[in-house]
């Protein structure tokens, strides 16, 4: 089956990020990180995307059991309710610095939200502030790793026992042994992307346990086998794609976000900043884990 790619709708994000599929609603949610815009679209209906406002910058979102989303804001976590359009602050991290903010995140199979920070404008020798944080349903927050200059692409193996997470500044995807009630363990290199000329960005795991990550600097997404071996590269129609998720009624398509103009990158194609649907991939995905907000 040949890979087919089409643009969905006419939205144009500055920095599109963090797509996630809400299966009960048949809806795709994603953010424009720099604009603080949360979008929600039901692709099967053909209706235009809804637009909601969050405090910018927004690092990432993930679905909640209630149908809301949990969001990583600059230095804390919040829950946004689509029905009431209310934002509820849940917790803060232990860093409040102008050059540090939360970035990419995903939920684990046990209902926790794991998200990490980015620390910009560091000078040689400066310590990296922030780290990787786990938000629990009781609103407690714990730091589970540090040393991430730019956290991207956290995603879990199919059994939930391995966390893959990238530091884009060193163009490396790490793997950790993961348990919901224990520290991370056994850090090892899963894959390195220097040879492709790009750091890894958003990521997800497909139904065969392969890890997909987006490579923004070369306009492609890559599929890695569970042992870290490159399986394939897929070229995308955006100058700088950013992240992806699987969705659709059978989880058989991937949705990809992109940049039109971020802090350091600007696309030169009319479709840059758009949302794309990719079909014909070698495997579909699985339903995303949801934050256990108890509502």
C-alpha positions in Angstrom: 0.0 0.0 0.0 1.4 3.4 -1.0 1.7 6.1 1.5 -0.7 8.9 0.9 -0.6 12.4 2.5 -3.2 15.1 2.5 -3.7 18.4 4.3 -6.7 18.6 6.6 -8.5 21.9 6.9 -6.9 25.3 6.5 -5.5 26.0 10.0 -2.1 27.6 10.0 -0.1 27.2 13.2 3.0 29.1 14.2 4.3 26.1 16.0 1.9 23.2 15.7 2.6 20.5 18.3 1.3 17.6 20.4 -1.5 16.0 18.3 -3.5 13.5 20.3 -6.6 11.5 19.4 -9.7 11.4 21.6 -11.3 8.2 20.5 -14.7 8.5 22.4 -15.2 11.9 20.7 -13.8 11.0 17.4 -11.7 14.1 17.6 -8.1 15.2 17.1 -6.7 17.8 19.4 -3.5 19.7 19.0 -1.9 23.0 19.9 -0.2 26.1 18.4 2.4 26.2 21.1 3.5 29.8 20.6 0.0 31.3 20.1 -1.5 29.4 23.1 -4.2 28.0 20.8 -5.8 24.6 21.5 -7.6 23.1 18.4 -10.0 20.3 18.2 -11.2 18.8 14.9 -13.5 15.8 14.0 -12.0 14.7 10.7 -14.9 12.4 9.8 -17.4 15.3 9.8 -15.4 17.7 7.7 -16.3 20.5 10.1 -13.8 23.3 10.8 -11.6 23.0 13.8 -12.7 24.5 17.1 -10.4 27.0 18.7 -9.7 27.4 22.4 -7.3 29.7 24.2 -4.6 28.7 26.7 -1.8 30.7 28.3 1.1 30.7 25.9 3.5 29.1 25.5 1.9 25.6 25.7 4.3 22.7 25.7 2.0 19.8 25.2 -1.4 18.3 25.8 -2.9 14.8 26.4 -6.4 13.5 26.7 -8.1 13.0 30.1 -10.5 10.2 31.1 -13.2 12.9 31.4 -12.9 14.2 27.9 -10.9 17.2 28.9 -7.2 17.6 28.2 -4.2 18.0 30.6 -1.8 20.6 29.5 1.9 21.4 30.2 2.1 25.2 30.5 5.3 27.2 31.1 6.0 26.0 34.6 3.0 23.9 35.6 0.2 21.7 34.7 -3.5 22.5 34.0 -6.7 20.8 33.0 -8.9 22.3 30.3 -12.6 21.5 30.0 -14.0 21.8 26.5 -17.6 22.0 27.7 -17.1 24.8 30.2 -14.0 26.4 28.5 -12.5 26.6 32.0 -8.8 26.1 32.8 -7.9 24.6 36.2 -4.4 24.8 37.4 -3.3 21.5 38.9 0.4 21.8 40.0 3.7 23.6 39.4 7.2 22.3 38.8 10.2 23.3 41.0 11.7 25.7 38.4 10.5 29.2 37.6 13.1 30.7 35.2 12.6 32.9 32.1 14.6 30.5 30.0 12.9 27.2 31.2 9.5 25.9 30.2 7.7 22.6 30.0 7.6 21.1 26.5 6.5 17.7 25.3 4.5 15.1 27.3 2.5 11.9 27.2 0.4 9.9 29.6 1.6 6.5 30.9 -0.8 3.5 31.1 -1.5 4.1 34.7 -3.0 7.6 34.2 0.0 9.8 35.0 1.2 12.6 32.7 4.9 12.7 32.0 6.4 15.9 30.5 9.8 17.4 30.3 11.4 20.9 30.0 13.5 22.8 27.6 16.2 25.2 28.7 17.1 27.8 26.1 19.9 30.5 26.0 22.3 28.4 28.0 25.9 29.4 27.9 28.8 26.9 27.9 29.2 25.4 31.4 25.7 26.4 32.5 23.8 23.7 34.4 20.7 22.4 32.6 17.6 23.4 34.7 14.4 21.5 34.9 14.0 17.9 33.9 11.4 15.2 33.3 8.4 15.4 35.6 5.5 13.0 36.4 2.1 14.5 37.3 -0.1 12.1 39.3 -3.9 12.2 39.4 -3.7 13.4 43.0 -1.9 16.5 41.6 1.5 15.6 43.1 4.5 16.2 40.9 7.9 14.4 41.0 11.0 14.9 39.0 12.1 11.6 37.5 15.1 12.7 35.5 17.2 15.7 34.8 19.8 16.9 32.2 17.4 17.4 29.3 18.2 20.5 27.3 15.1 20.1 25.0 12.7 17.3 25.9 10.8 15.8 23.0 8.9 12.7 22.0 8.1 10.9 25.3 6.2 7.7 24.5 5.8 4.3 26.0 6.3 0.8 24.8 3.2 -1.3 24.3 3.5 -2.9 27.7 4.3 0.5 29.3 7.6 -0.8 30.8 9.9 1.3 28.6 9.8 5.0 28.3 11.4 6.5 25.1 12.2 10.2 25.4 14.5 12.4 23.3 16.9 15.3 24.1 16.8 17.1 20.8 19.9 19.2 21.6 22.1 16.0 21.5 19.9 14.4 18.8 19.4 11.3 20.9 16.4 9.2 21.8 16.9 7.5 25.2 15.2 4.5 26.6 14.5 3.9 30.3 13.0 1.1 32.3 9.7 2.5 33.6 7.4 1.8 36.5 4.6 4.2 37.6 5.7 4.1 41.3 9.5 4.1 40.9 12.3 6.2 39.6 13.5 5.7 36.0 16.2 3.1 35.6 18.7 1.7 33.1 19.1 4.6 30.8 20.5 3.6 27.4 20.6 5.0 23.9 17.7 3.9 21.8 18.5 5.8 18.6 20.6 8.7 17.4 19.6 11.0 14.6 22.7 13.0 13.9 23.3 11.1 10.7 19.9 12.3 9.4 20.8 16.0 10.0 18.0 16.6 12.5 17.2 16.2 16.1 14.1 14.1 16.9 10.9 15.9 17.8 7.4 14.5 18.6 7.1 10.7 18.7 4.6 7.8 19.2 4.6 4.0 19.2 2.6 2.0 16.6 0.7 -1.3 17.1 3.8 -3.3 16.2 5.9 -1.6 18.9 7.9 0.5 16.5 8.8 4.0 17.5 7.9 6.9 15.0 9.6 10.2 15.4 9.5 13.4 13.3 12.8 14.9 12.0 11.9 18.6 11.5 15.2 19.7 9.9 14.8 17.3 6.9 11.0 17.3 6.6 10.6 13.6 7.3 9.3 11.1 9.9 11.3 8.0 10.8 10.2 4.6 12.0 12.6 2.7 14.4 12.3 -1.0 15.3 12.1 -1.9 19.0 15.9 -2.6 18.9 16.6 1.0 17.6 17.2 0.0 14.0 15.9 2.4 11.4 13.1 0.8 9.5 12.1 3.6 7.1 11.9 7.3 6.4 8.7 9.0 5.1 9.0 12.4 3.4 6.4 15.0 4.5 4.9 18.0 2.6 5.9 20.5 5.3 9.2 22.3 5.5 9.4 21.7 9.3 7.0 19.0 10.6 7.0 18.7 14.4 5.0 15.8 15.9 2.6 13.0 15.1 0.0 10.7 16.6 -2.2 7.8 15.3 -5.9 8.2 15.1 -9.1 7.7 13.1 -11.8 5.1 13.8 -9.3 2.2 13.3 -6.2 4.1 14.4 -4.9 3.5 10.8 -3.8 7.1 10.0 -1.2 9.4 11.4 -1.8 13.1 12.0 1.2 15.4 11.7 1.6 19.0 12.8 4.1 21.6 11.4 5.7 25.0 11.8 5.0 28.1 9.8 7.1 30.4 11.9 8.6 29.5 15.3 11.3 31.2 17.3 14.1 29.9 15.1 12.5 28.3 12.0 10.2 29.7 9.3 8.7 27.6 6.5 8.4 28.9 2.9 5.6 26.7 1.6 1.9 27.7 1.6 1.0 24.6 3.5 3.5 25.1 6.3 1.8 25.3 9.7 -0.9 23.0 8.5 -2.1 19.7 9.8 -1.6 16.6 7.6 -3.1 13.1 7.5 -0.8 10.2 6.5 -2.3 6.8 5.4 -0.8 3.7 4.0 1.8 3.2 6.8 3.0 -0.3 7.6 1.0 -0.4 10.9 -1.6 1.6 12.7 -1.5 2.8 16.2 -3.1 2.1 19.5 -5.4 4.3 21.7 -3.5 6.9 23.6 -3.3 6.6 27.4 -5.4 9.1 29.3 -4.8 11.2 32.4 -6.9 9.8 35.3 -8.7 13.0 36.3 -11.5 11.1 37.9 -14.4 12.9 36.3 
